[in-house]
Amino acid sequence: MDPRFTELLTPFLKFIGDRELEPGSDLRELGLDSMQAIELLFAIEDAFGVSLPDEAMNDATFATAGSLWTEVRAALGDDAPVERVNAA
């Protein structure tokens, strides 16, 4: 995942504590609620200059950090730099 993405996401996770954000991290378990998800969506779209499609606005997309990053990555398109994604 892009370090900018994890940096942007972390403040929305009130229960993250000292844990490291991983692709499989459950966003609801870490404190992301539906109102914050909307705020997060706007922050992501502003920070990355993308617009996530309406069909991506569902519980599955916001389930884990990795599932959300997958949608952001898709919105960035094929020309997004490879170094934005960690191998983990």
C-alpha positions in Angstrom: 0.0 0.0 0.0 1.1 3.5 -0.7 2.6 5.2 2.4 0.4 8.3 1.7 -2.6 6.1 1.8 -1.8 4.6 5.2 -0.9 8.0 6.5 -4.2 9.4 5.3 -6.2 6.4 6.7 -4.7 6.1 10.1 -6.3 9.2 11.8 -9.7 7.7 10.9 -8.9 4.6 13.0 -9.5 5.5 16.6 -8.7 2.0 17.9 -5.4 1.4 15.9 -3.2 2.3 18.9 0.4 1.1 18.2 -0.6 -1.5 15.7 0.8 -1.3 12.2 -1.8 -0.9 9.4 -1.7 -4.0 7.2 -3.7 -4.8 4.0 -5.8 -7.3 6.1 -6.5 -4.8 8.9 -10.3 -4.7 9.6 -11.3 -1.1 9.3 -14.5 -1.4 11.3 -12.7 -3.2 14.1 -10.2 -0.3 14.1 -12.9 2.2 14.6 -14.0 3.4 11.1 -17.7 4.1 11.1 -20.0 5.0 8.3 -19.8 8.8 8.8 -16.0 8.6 8.9 -16.0 6.4 5.8 -17.6 9.3 3.9 -15.1 11.8 5.2 -12.3 9.3 4.4 -13.7 8.9 0.8 -13.5 12.7 0.2 -10.0 12.8 1.7 -8.8 10.0 -0.5 -10.3 11.5 -3.6 -8.7 14.9 -2.8 -5.3 13.4 -1.9 -5.0 11.1 -4.9 -7.0 13.1 -7.5 -9.4 10.3 -8.2 -13.1 9.6 -8.1 -14.1 6.2 -6.8 -17.1 4.8 -8.8 -20.5 4.5 -7.1 -20.4 0.7 -7.3 -17.3 0.7 -5.1 -19.2 2.4 -2.3 -20.0 -0.7 -0.3 -19.1 -2.6 2.8 -16.7 -4.9 1.0 -14.6 -1.9 -0.2 -14.4 -0.5 3.3 -13.8 -3.8 5.0 -10.0 -3.8 5.1 -7.2 -1.4 4.3 -6.3 -3.7 1.4 -9.7 -3.7 -0.1 -10.0 0.0 0.0 -6.5 0.4 -1.4 -7.4 -1.9 -4.3 -10.2 0.4 -5.3 -8.0 3.5 -5.0 -5.3 1.7 -7.1 -7.9 0.8 -9.7 -9.1 4.5 -9.8 -5.5 5.6 -10.3 -5.4 3.5 -13.5 -2.7 1.5 -15.2 -0.3 4.4 -15.3 0.0 4.5 -11.5 3.6 4.0 -10.5 4.4 0.5 -9.3 6.4 1.8 -6.3 3.1 3.0 -4.7 2.2 -0.6 -3.8 4.2 -2.6 -1.2 4.7 -6.3 -1.9 3.1 -7.2 1.5 
